[in-house]
Amino acid sequence: MSGEAEQETAAVYREFAAQEAAGRSGLYVQLGTGVAGDPEVLKFLAGLPPGKRQPQLLLAAVRYLAGVPASYDGLRAVVLDRGAELAPVMLARRVQTNEPARCATLLPALAALPPPLALLEVGASAGLCLLPDRYSYDYGTWRITGQPGAPVLRCRCQGPVPLPDRPVQVAWRAGIDLNPLDVTDPDDVRWLSCLVWPGEGDRAARLAAAIEVARHDPPRVVRGDLLDRLADTAASAPTGATLVIFHSSVLAYLSPAEQREFGQAVAGLGAVWLAQESPSVMSSTVPGFAPAAPPGGMAYVLTRNGHDALAYADGHGTWLSWRE
């Protein structure tokens, strides 16, 4: 293997396998490790723009074309034999994982705010995280019932999590995304399903149930850059509602300068800002703010208004550890 791009990409896939996929998807550990040691596949990836070499994007695109590979040999065959088909999919699509279970880690923070809420999500994908009032929740010994037919979002709690006894009240909701996905479009729904990792229990069924809920009254998701559309979209929120701007695993796709610009823009809107991001991303977004690293390493820190570190949260909403 030669070339700086190949070496950097190999390191990304090794880290993905060891830090992100480990304990979640045995197949993706195998596939990520395989890519990291395969010069030919790395050469294919190095021919794409840097932002299009992500493990999650490659794995989803392979599934989109050929289904879930049974082994690394299956993935390798798709890359080497069907690269001319695979590259356009990776160039056209984005990693837009729309995990509704992230609402389970956001709900306690949302419920602490004065109702009704006006929700504005940046990086909204298909808008499934804009529906926290419709889902049901199971926090172990504490349950909250949403609308009939809604998926049950299960989340393990640690520490003094301030769990509500009823769904939050939402008066308005909107999202912003560079490429909104449409829950009524079969091809967009197919792409969303390809972003779910194999071996993660009921994630696929939960996604399908959340899509069915959204189809009855799809949330509005505005097409555009979050820096360009934030102010005008926020301005359409109704008066008399608590405006909440929120996001999960979005700011890592911005440059450090753009992260700081976003933080300043949110601060100027008079909204409540809830972020589920890595501690390093929040430190870059809000200069001087240094949330402690979460226990176990790979987790989000849930912050309010860019400075209150409320909790640590699993990236897929399976656990929430509230800070004392």
SVG drawing of the C-alpha trace seen along z (x, -y; Angstrom):
<svg xmlns="http://www.w3.org/2000/svg" viewBox="-53 -37 57 52">
<polyline fill="none" stroke="black" stroke-width="0.4" points="0.0,0.0 1.3,-3.4 0.0,-7.0 -1.0,-9.3 -4.7,-9.1 -4.7,-5.3 -2.9,-5.3 -5.2,-7.9 -8.3,-6.0 -6.9,-2.7 -6.5,-4.4 -10.1,-5.6 -11.4,-2.1 -9.3,-0.6 -10.7,-3.1 -14.2,-2.5 -13.9,1.2 -12.3,1.0 -14.1,-1.9 -17.5,-2.3 -18.6,1.1 -17.1,3.2 -19.9,4.4 -22.5,3.3 -22.0,5.1 -19.7,8.0 -20.0,8.0 -19.0,4.3 -16.0,5.0 -15.0,7.6 -15.7,5.4 -14.0,2.3 -10.9,4.3 -10.8,5.9 -10.9,2.6 -8.1,1.2 -5.8,4.0 -6.8,4.1 -4.7,2.0 -7.1,2.3 -10.2,1.3 -8.2,-1.6 -7.1,-2.7 -10.8,-2.8 -11.7,-5.0 -8.7,-7.3 -10.2,-8.1 -13.2,-9.7 -13.3,-13.1 -12.2,-12.9 -15.7,-13.4 -16.9,-10.4 -14.5,-7.8 -16.4,-7.3 -17.0,-3.7 -20.7,-4.2 -21.1,-5.6 -19.2,-2.7 -21.0,0.0 -24.5,-1.6 -23.7,-2.0 -22.6,1.6 -25.8,2.7 -27.8,0.4 -26.4,2.1 -26.0,5.7 -27.6,6.3 -25.7,7.0 -22.4,8.9 -22.1,12.2 -18.3,11.7 -15.5,9.3 -15.1,11.2 -18.6,10.1 -17.8,6.4 -14.5,6.6 -16.2,8.1 -18.7,5.3 -16.0,2.6 -13.7,4.2 -16.3,5.6 -18.9,2.9 -16.9,-0.2 -18.3,-2.1 -21.8,-1.7 -20.7,-2.1 -18.8,-5.4 -21.9,-7.3 -24.0,-6.1 -21.3,-7.2 -21.0,-10.6 -24.7,-11.2 -25.7,-10.0 -24.8,-11.1 -24.5,-9.5 -28.0,-10.5 -28.6,-8.0 -32.0,-9.0 -32.1,-7.1 -35.4,-7.9 -34.1,-6.4 -32.0,-9.5 -35.3,-11.1 -35.0,-8.9 -31.8,-10.7 -33.2,-14.1 -36.6,-13.7 -35.6,-14.5 -33.9,-17.8 -36.9,-18.7 -39.4,-17.9 -37.6,-20.3 -38.5,-23.3 -41.7,-25.4 -44.3,-24.0 -45.3,-24.1 -42.1,-23.5 -41.1,-24.7 -38.5,-22.2 -35.9,-23.0 -33.4,-20.2 -30.3,-20.8 -29.1,-17.9 -32.6,-16.4 -32.4,-13.8 -36.0,-12.6 -37.1,-14.3 -37.7,-11.2 -36.1,-12.9 -38.6,-15.8 -41.3,-13.5 -40.5,-13.0 -44.1,-13.6 -45.4,-10.7 -43.1,-7.9 -43.4,-5.6 -40.5,-5.2 -39.3,-2.4 -36.6,-3.5 -36.7,-0.2 -38.9,-0.9 -40.4,-4.0 -42.6,-4.1 -44.2,-6.8 -46.9,-6.1 -47.1,-7.9 -49.6,-7.6 -51.0,-4.2 -48.7,-2.2 -45.6,-4.3 -42.4,-2.4 -41.2,-1.9 -37.8,-3.5 -35.9,-1.6 -33.1,-3.4 -31.1,-2.4 -30.7,-5.1 -27.9,-5.9 -27.8,-8.6 -30.7,-11.0 -32.3,-11.3 -35.3,-13.7 -37.8,-11.5 -41.2,-13.0 -44.5,-11.2 -46.0,-12.2 -44.9,-13.1 -43.8,-16.6 -46.1,-19.1 -45.0,-20.3 -46.6,-23.2 -44.3,-23.4 -41.5,-21.5 -39.1,-21.9 -35.7,-20.7 -32.8,-21.7 -30.8,-19.4 -28.6,-19.6 -30.5,-16.7 -33.8,-16.0 -35.0,-12.5 -38.7,-11.9 -40.5,-9.2 -43.0,-8.8 -40.3,-8.0 -39.4,-4.3 -35.9,-5.0 -35.2,-7.4 -36.7,-4.9 -34.5,-2.2 -31.4,-4.3 -32.4,-5.0 -32.7,-1.2 -29.2,-0.7 -27.7,-3.0 -28.9,-0.7 -26.1,1.6 -26.7,5.4 -26.7,7.2 -28.2,4.4 -31.4,6.0 -34.6,4.2 -33.1,1.0 -34.5,1.9 -38.0,2.6 -37.9,-0.5 -36.9,-2.6 -39.7,-1.1 -42.3,-1.8 -41.0,-5.4 -41.3,-6.0 -44.9,-4.8 -45.6,-7.3 -44.0,-10.1 -45.9,-9.3 -49.2,-10.3 -48.0,-13.8 -44.4,-14.3 -42.4,-17.0 -41.2,-19.9 -37.5,-19.7 -36.0,-22.6 -33.3,-22.0 -30.2,-24.0 -27.0,-24.6 -27.6,-24.9 -25.6,-28.1 -27.6,-29.7 -31.0,-28.6 -30.9,-28.7 -32.1,-32.2 -34.9,-32.3 -36.3,-28.9 -36.1,-29.8 -38.0,-33.0 -41.0,-31.0 -41.5,-29.4 -44.6,-30.6 -44.4,-33.1 -45.5,-31.8 -43.6,-28.5 -40.1,-27.7 -37.9,-27.5 -35.4,-24.6 -32.6,-24.2 -31.1,-20.7 -28.9,-18.2 -27.1,-14.9 -23.8,-13.9 -24.0,-16.8 -21.3,-19.3 -18.4,-16.9 -19.2,-17.4 -18.4,-21.1 -15.0,-22.7 -13.8,-24.2 -14.5,-27.7 -18.0,-26.6 -18.6,-25.0 -17.8,-28.3 -19.9,-30.2 -22.8,-27.9 -22.4,-28.2 -22.4,-32.0 -25.5,-32.0 -27.5,-29.8 -26.5,-32.0 -27.9,-35.0 -31.4,-33.6 -32.6,-33.5 -33.4,-29.8 -32.6,-26.8 -29.8,-24.9 -29.6,-21.1 -26.6,-19.3 -25.7,-15.6 -22.1,-15.7 -18.7,-14.4 -16.9,-16.4 -14.2,-17.3 -16.7,-18.8 -18.4,-20.8 -15.0,-22.1 -14.3,-23.3 -17.8,-24.8 -17.8,-26.7 -14.3,-28.1 -13.4,-27.7 -16.0,-25.0 -14.3,-21.7 -16.9,-19.0 -15.3,-16.0 -14.7,-13.0 -17.5,-10.5 -16.9,-7.2 -16.0,-4.5 -14.8,-7.0 -17.2,-6.6 -20.3,-8.6 -21.9,-11.9 -22.2,-14.7 -25.6,-16.2 -25.3,-19.9 -27.7,-22.8 -26.9,-26.3 -23.3,-25.4 -22.1,-25.3 -24.3,-23.0 -23.1,-19.4 -26.3,-17.6 -25.5,-14.0 -23.5,-11.4 -25.5,-9.6 -25.1,-6.6 -25.0,-7.7 -27.9,-5.4 -30.0,-6.3 -29.6,-3.0 -28.4,-4.5 -28.3,-7.8 -26.0,-8.7 -27.2,-11.9 -24.5,-13.9 -24.9,-14.5"/>
</svg>
